[in-house]
Amino acid sequence: MNKKKLLGPIITAAAAIVALIIITAAVSASSSAKKGSDEKTNTTEVASSETASSETETTTEEEVAGENPKNKKEAERIEKEADKRVYLTFDDGPGKYTNELLDILKEYDVKATFFDVKVSDEEDKAALKRCYDEGHTIAIHTMTHDYDEVYANIENWKEDVLGEQKFIEDVTGIKTFYYRFPGGSSNTIARNRGTSIEECIKWLNANGFTYYDWNVDNEDATGKSFTPEQLVANVVDYMPEGGDYMVLMHDTAAKENTIKSIPLLIETLKKEGYTLCQITDNTEYFQHKKYDQVGD
């Protein structure tokens, strides 16, 4: 047999096998490279997505961290767009009926402002924290509401303001600069006990505080007994058409009828075209006495 004829097919077959091996290796390498590239791309996309998500969460947290109210931007928008505004404000809480009041406000999707006092009961502290968490404005009233102690001298009064501010911060995590004088800024109680309201207001202005009084009172602190319907009438009957109003009310243990009056009050005010607002940095000053120029 011719050896050349025998070797020809063997060499051809071997060459084919070598070519197949080379092609297979090339395909495998290409596939591995593509897989590596895809994995790298996917990893980059996941990392980018996680970074974006983290940035979004951080931004959201920054928008609410330390804000008072917690929903500050929305509260300011509602306030700005309203034609007629009513601010529901509650003094002397948190107390026995604060959670019930919060349930009512939540049902009607209404925000209010709470001028608080210092409390020791853990349930009351939890109610104060709930006020903030649910988007209401938190403000300073007094630590004790003991006029003889609060207004004994201006140093006592400063300690009362700063002590209540610190108490609220400890419970809610925010430092509030909204304030309401015990008895209002037009009270004669302070002067009769040796403290000048003018000097108090000078100190508030110098230290970044804003004080708010009221121009409508539901009269639940007059010592008279009113039905829920009468309490509502005490508000709406003293609100001539037009203008903005800040309503003084209380959410202490003795004010059950005030709490019962809130649904009717909200419904009545809304029917009359009022927008229920809460205090923000943009709120008009409702002040009985203005001493903005004192000390200037």
Salt bridges, closest charged atoms under 4 A:
ASP38 OD2 - LYS34 NZ 3.06
GLU63 OE2 - LYS73 NZ 3.84
GLU67 OE1 - LYS72 NZ 3.80
GLU74 OE2 - ARG77 NH2 2.58
GLU81 OE1 - ARG77 NH1 2.78
ASP91 OD2 - HIS141 NE2 3.69
ASP91 OD1 - ARG180 NH1 2.78
ASP92 OD1 - HIS141 NE2 3.21
ASP92 OD1 - HIS145 NE2 3.30
ASP92 OD2 - HIS250 NE2 3.91
ASP103 OD1 - ARG130 NH2 2.58
GLU122 OE2 - LYS125 NZ 3.47
ASP133 OD2 - LYS129 NZ 2.91
GLU134 OE2 - ARG130 NE 2.69
ASP148 OD1 - ARG193 NE 2.65
GLU155 OE2 - LYS158 NZ 3.56
ASP170 OD1 - LYS166 NZ 2.82
ASP213 OD2 - HIS288 ND1 3.88
ASP220 OD1 - HIS250 ND1 2.69
GLU241 OE2 - LYS84 NZ 2.90
ASP244 OD2 - ARG85 NH1 2.99
GLU256 OE2 - LYS260 NZ 3.45
ASP281 OD2 - LYS72 NZ 3.09
